């Protein structure tokens, strides 16, 4: 999967609830300015491991390369992901590829206001 958006996430997760999952966003005291790179700590609060994380500007199908690279976000693990946002979109859709092959999408995550994110499906 390729695209222009890149998201820093700690422990694989994102926003918008899909299926039976739950997610939580914690905004920083003051968000970074729009545009540029955003660091998001993603915490995997689910039972399965996250194998890959992809982002795209909300509504786009142009997803980024895997933000996890060679790492995996196992249950309980927190990772940092870098989301590149050169156009100042701030709002991204995030796809999580789970270790069991399931693909979970969370829509409309505001990376300009989210410093940490918890993901569970």
PyMOL commands that set and color helices and strands:
alter all, ss='L'
color gray80, all
select strands_A, chain A and resi 22-27+36-44+50-57+78-85+91-98+103-110+114-120
alter strands_A, ss='S'
color yellow, strands_A
deselect
rebuild
show_as cartoon
